[in-house]
Amino acid sequence: MSWIGAIGRGLLIVAFFFAAVVWIPNLVVEVDFVASASSWVRDGAVVTVWGVGFVGGLFLLRIAQRRGFV
C-alpha cells in the first residue's frame, strides 16, 4: 500500500467516526421530538445512537482488517 493510499484510508476512517460519534448524535439531539423530551430520554437516545455508531465502526474496521483493506 502506498503512502497516499494509507493516508486516504486513514482519513476515510476518521471521517466515518466523526460522522458516527459526533455529527449524527448531534443531529439526533436537535430533532424536535428528542429535544422536547425529558433529559433521560434525550440522553438515552444520544447514547444509543453514539454506541451504535461506535460499535458499528469497530465492527466495520475488523471486517476491513480481515479483507486486507486496512
C-alpha positions in Angstrom: 0.0 0.0 0.0 1.3 3.4 -0.9 1.5 6.4 1.4 -1.2 8.2 -0.5 -3.5 5.2 -0.2 -2.8 4.8 3.5 -3.5 8.5 4.2 -6.7 8.3 2.2 -7.9 5.2 4.1 -6.9 6.8 7.4 -8.9 10.0 6.5 -11.8 7.9 5.5 -11.8 6.1 8.9 -11.5 9.4 10.7 -14.4 10.9 8.7 -16.6 7.9 9.4 -16.0 8.0 13.1 -16.5 11.8 13.2 -19.9 11.4 11.5 -20.9 8.4 13.5 -20.0 9.6 17.0 -20.2 13.4 16.7 -22.3 14.6 13.8 -25.2 12.2 13.8 -25.7 12.2 17.6 -25.8 16.0 17.4 -28.5 15.8 14.7 -30.5 13.5 16.9 -30.4 16.0 19.8 -31.8 18.7 17.5 -34.8 16.7 16.4 -37.9 18.3 17.8 -39.2 15.1 19.4 -35.9 14.4 21.2 -35.2 18.0 22.1 -38.5 18.4 23.8 -38.3 15.1 25.7 -37.0 14.7 29.2 -33.3 14.6 29.9 -33.4 10.8 30.4 -35.0 10.2 27.0 -32.7 12.7 25.3 -29.6 11.3 26.9 -30.7 7.7 26.2 -31.3 8.4 22.5 -28.0 10.1 22.1 -26.0 7.4 23.9 -27.8 4.7 21.8 -27.0 6.4 18.5 -23.4 7.1 19.7 -23.0 3.5 20.8 -24.4 2.0 17.5 -22.1 4.3 15.5 -19.0 3.5 17.6 -19.5 -0.3 17.9 -20.6 -0.5 14.3 -17.4 1.4 13.2 -15.3 -1.0 15.2 -17.1 -4.0 13.6 -16.5 -2.5 10.2 -12.9 -1.9 10.9 -12.5 -5.5 11.9 -14.1 -6.7 8.7 -11.9 -4.3 6.7 -8.8 -5.7 8.5 -9.8 -9.3 7.6 -10.2 -8.4 4.0 -6.9 -6.5 3.9 -8.3 -3.1 3.4 -6.5 -1.6 6.5 
